[in-house]
Amino acid sequence: MYRFMSVMASRSRRQFAPLKAESIASGNLPRLKGVVFDVDGTLCRPQNYMFGEMRAALDIPKQIDILEHVYALPTAEAREEAMESIRHIERTAMAHQEPQPGLVELMTYLDSRDIPKGICTRNFDAPVDHLLSKFLSEVKTFHPIVTREFRPPKPHPAGILHIARSWGLTSESAERGDRADTASSLDRGRIYIDAQGDKRSEEVVSGDRGNPDAAQGDASGLIMVGDSIDDMTAGRRSGAATVLLVNPANEHLAQHEHTDLAVTRLDDLIQILEEGFQGREV
């Protein structure tokens, strides 16, 4: 039984040239320029029980988005109190994080092919740092790391477009036909932008989203890997290809129009990228 599937409809298909060393790119297939990952349910096994605990703490029903509820609270004090209640649940859960099968193998492979890795998550930074230090300390750094403090969060594509721009991938450079050296233009820190759009990070890349003259990020050379509809929708809206990491709770999303490809293990992507990514026809 195949562990991955291409989800098809009609018309054109998202494709990238094979990454295997002996491959000679043919035709006009674009090269893969980077991979963006979600965290909970993607780099680590799902801890979906957290969302029920968060809604109980905030006294909100399932149909209300947790972050949207917090951001809509009337005062800064109320927002911080609500956000801290969420952080407390996440800090408790992070002690029980388990890596996804194939995690280290895929990251080692991407490093061997010099493919940049970024993170776009609705988590805050502590669980992200815990996972990276515990399970991925021997692989190259993920950067940039976009957490929930970047506004707006997924399913908005802003975080993914920021990552593309920090790698030197912009609509302006694409129009000129430039091939940016992504290794030299990586963001070295995290971006934190509050509700007013003010930068709050110690390290901020040039051309961040607060600059109206900044070139638009071009994510057409990227893949977004995640486990939720927010991940698939953010990826599709940004122009990236999308890969769903399937589990029993999200398998219905394998057929969603925003999903290009579905896999059951992270290291399933190694063979796919070696032979050439082929996503859904849209």
C-alpha positions in Angstrom: 0.0 0.0 0.0 1.3 3.4 -0.9 2.1 5.7 1.9 1.5 8.8 -0.1 -0.9 10.0 -2.7 -1.3 12.7 -5.2 -4.7 14.4 -5.0 -5.9 15.1 -8.5 -8.7 17.1 -10.2 -8.0 18.7 -13.6 -5.9 21.2 -15.5 -2.3 22.2 -14.5 -0.2 20.5 -11.8 2.3 21.9 -9.2 5.7 20.4 -9.9 9.4 20.7 -9.0 12.4 19.3 -10.6 14.0 16.2 -9.1 16.6 16.8 -6.4 18.6 13.6 -6.9 22.2 14.4 -7.7 22.3 12.5 -11.0 19.1 14.1 -12.3 19.4 16.5 -15.3 16.5 18.9 -15.1 14.4 18.7 -18.3 11.8 21.1 -19.7 10.8 24.1 -17.6 10.3 22.4 -14.2 11.1 24.9 -11.5 13.6 24.0 -8.7 12.5 23.7 -5.1 13.7 26.7 -3.2 12.6 25.9 0.4 10.3 24.0 2.7 8.1 25.6 5.4 6.9 23.4 8.3 4.1 23.7 10.8 5.0 22.4 14.3 2.3 20.7 16.4 1.0 17.7 14.4 3.7 18.1 11.8 7.2 18.2 13.4 5.8 16.5 16.5 2.9 14.2 17.0 -0.5 15.9 17.4 -1.5 17.1 20.8 -5.0 18.1 19.8 -6.3 17.8 23.4 -4.7 21.2 24.0 -7.4 22.9 21.9 -10.2 21.6 24.1 -8.3 22.7 27.2 -7.7 26.2 25.7 -11.4 26.7 24.8 -12.4 25.6 28.2 -10.0 28.1 29.8 -11.3 30.8 27.5 -15.0 29.6 27.8 -15.5 29.6 24.0 -17.2 27.0 21.8 -15.4 24.9 19.2 -16.5 27.0 16.2 -14.7 30.1 17.5 -11.0 30.5 16.5 -8.9 30.7 19.6 -6.4 33.4 18.5 -9.1 35.5 16.9 -11.0 35.4 20.2 -7.9 36.5 22.1 -7.0 39.3 19.7 -10.6 40.6 19.8 -10.6 41.1 23.6 -11.2 44.8 24.5 -8.1 45.6 26.6 -4.4 44.7 26.5 -4.7 43.3 30.0 -7.5 41.0 29.0 -5.6 39.9 25.9 -2.4 39.1 27.8 -4.3 37.2 30.6 -6.0 35.1 27.9 -2.8 34.5 26.0 -1.0 33.5 29.2 -3.7 30.9 29.9 -3.0 29.4 26.5 0.8 29.5 27.0 0.4 27.7 30.3 -1.4 24.8 28.6 1.2 24.7 25.8 4.1 24.7 28.3 2.5 21.8 30.2 2.0 19.8 26.9 5.5 20.5 25.5 7.0 18.2 28.1 5.1 15.3 26.4 6.1 16.2 22.8 7.0 13.2 20.6 8.8 13.6 17.2 7.0 12.6 14.1 8.3 9.4 12.5 10.8 10.3 9.8 11.5 13.7 11.3 15.3 13.5 11.6 15.6 11.6 8.3 13.7 14.3 6.3 15.6 17.2 7.9 19.0 15.5 7.3 18.0 14.9 3.7 17.0 18.5 3.1 20.2 19.7 4.6 22.2 17.4 2.3 20.4 19.0 -0.7 20.9 22.5 0.7 17.2 23.2 0.8 16.3 26.0 3.3 13.9 25.1 6.1 11.5 27.5 7.8 8.7 27.3 10.4 5.3 29.0 10.3 3.3 28.1 13.4 0.4 29.3 15.6 2.4 28.2 18.6 4.4 30.5 20.8 8.2 30.2 20.9 8.8 28.0 24.0 7.3 24.8 22.6 9.0 25.4 19.3 12.4 25.9 21.0 11.8 22.8 23.1 11.1 20.6 20.2 14.1 21.8 18.1 16.5 21.5 21.0 15.3 18.0 22.1 14.9 16.3 18.7 16.7 18.3 16.1 19.8 19.7 17.7 22.1 17.9 15.2 20.5 19.4 12.0 20.9 22.8 10.5 18.9 25.7 12.0 15.4 26.5 10.9 15.1 30.1 10.0 13.2 32.2 10.0 10.8 30.9 12.6 7.4 32.6 12.4 5.3 32.1 15.6 1.9 33.4 16.6 3.2 36.8 17.4 3.5 37.4 13.7 0.3 39.0 12.6 -1.9 37.9 10.9 -1.4 34.2 11.7 -2.4 31.2 9.5 -4.6 30.7 7.5 -3.5 34.1 6.3 -0.4 33.7 3.9 1.6 36.5 5.4 3.9 34.3 7.5 4.8 32.1 4.5 5.3 35.2 2.3 7.6 36.7 4.9 9.7 33.5 4.9 9.9 33.6 1.1 11.0 37.3 1.2 13.6 36.6 3.9 15.1 34.0 1.6 15.4 36.6 -1.1 12.4 35.2 -3.0 10.3 38.1 -4.1 8.0 38.9 -7.0 10.4 41.7 -8.0 13.4 39.3 -8.2 11.2 36.7 -10.0 10.2 39.2 -12.6 13.9 40.1 -13.2 14.7 36.4 -13.5 17.2 36.7 -10.6 18.3 33.5 -8.8 18.8 34.7 -5.2 21.4 33.0 -3.1 19.0 31.8 -0.4 21.9 30.6 1.8 23.2 34.1 2.2 19.9 35.9 2.7 18.3 33.8 5.5 16.7 35.6 8.4 18.8 35.1 11.5 16.0 35.8 14.0 12.3 35.6 14.7 9.8 38.3 13.7 7.3 39.4 16.3 4.7 42.0 15.2 2.0 43.2 17.5 -1.5 44.2 16.8 -0.5 47.7 15.8 2.2 46.4 13.4 5.1 47.4 15.6 8.2 45.3 15.4 9.2 43.8 18.8 12.0 41.5 17.9 15.7 42.0 18.6 16.6 40.9 15.1 14.4 42.0 12.2 15.1 41.3 8.5 15.3 44.2 6.1 12.1 44.6 4.1 9.7 43.3 6.7 6.0 43.5 6.4 5.9 46.9 8.2 7.7 48.5 5.2 5.1 49.4 2.5 7.8 49.6 -0.1 9.1 46.0 0.6 9.0 43.6 -2.3 6.2 41.0 -2.2 7.4 37.6 -1.1 7.2 34.9 -3.9 6.4 31.5 -2.4 5.8 29.8 -5.7 9.1 27.9 -5.3 8.2 26.6 -1.8 6.3 23.7 -0.2 4.2 24.2 3.0 4.0 21.0 5.1 1.3 20.8 7.7 -1.5 18.9 9.3 -4.4 21.4 9.3 -6.7 23.2 7.0 -5.0 26.4 8.2 -1.7 25.1 6.9 -3.1 24.0 3.6 -5.1 27.3 3.1 -2.1 29.5 4.0 0.1 27.5 1.7 -2.3 27.7 -1.2 -3.0 31.4 -0.7 0.7 32.2 -0.6 1.3 30.4 -3.9 3.3 27.5 -2.3 2.7 23.8 -3.0 1.1 22.0 0.0 1.7 18.7 1.7 -0.7 17.3 4.3 0.8 15.0 6.9 -2.2 12.6 7.4 -3.4 11.4 10.8 -6.8 9.8 11.7 -8.3 13.2 12.6 -7.4 15.0 9.4 -7.5 12.4 6.7 -10.6 14.1 5.2 -8.3 17.0 4.2 -6.3 14.7 1.8 -9.1 15.4 -0.8 -9.4 19.1 0.0 -8.8 21.5 -2.9 -6.0 23.2 -1.0 -4.0 20.0 -0.6 -1.5 19.1 -3.3 -0.1 15.9 -1.8 -0.8 13.8 1.3 1.8 11.6 3.1 1.6 9.5 6.2 5.3 9.9 7.3 7.6 12.9 7.0 10.3 10.8 5.3 7.9 9.8 2.6 8.9 13.2 1.2 12.4 12.1 0.5 11.5 9.8 -2.3 9.0 12.3 -3.6 11.5 15.2 -3.8 14.3 12.9 -5.2 12.1 11.9 -8.1 10.4 15.3 -8.6 7.4 16.7 -6.7 4.1 16.4 -8.5 1.1 17.8 -6.7 -2.6 17.9 -7.5 -3.9 19.2 -10.7 -5.8 22.5 -10.3 
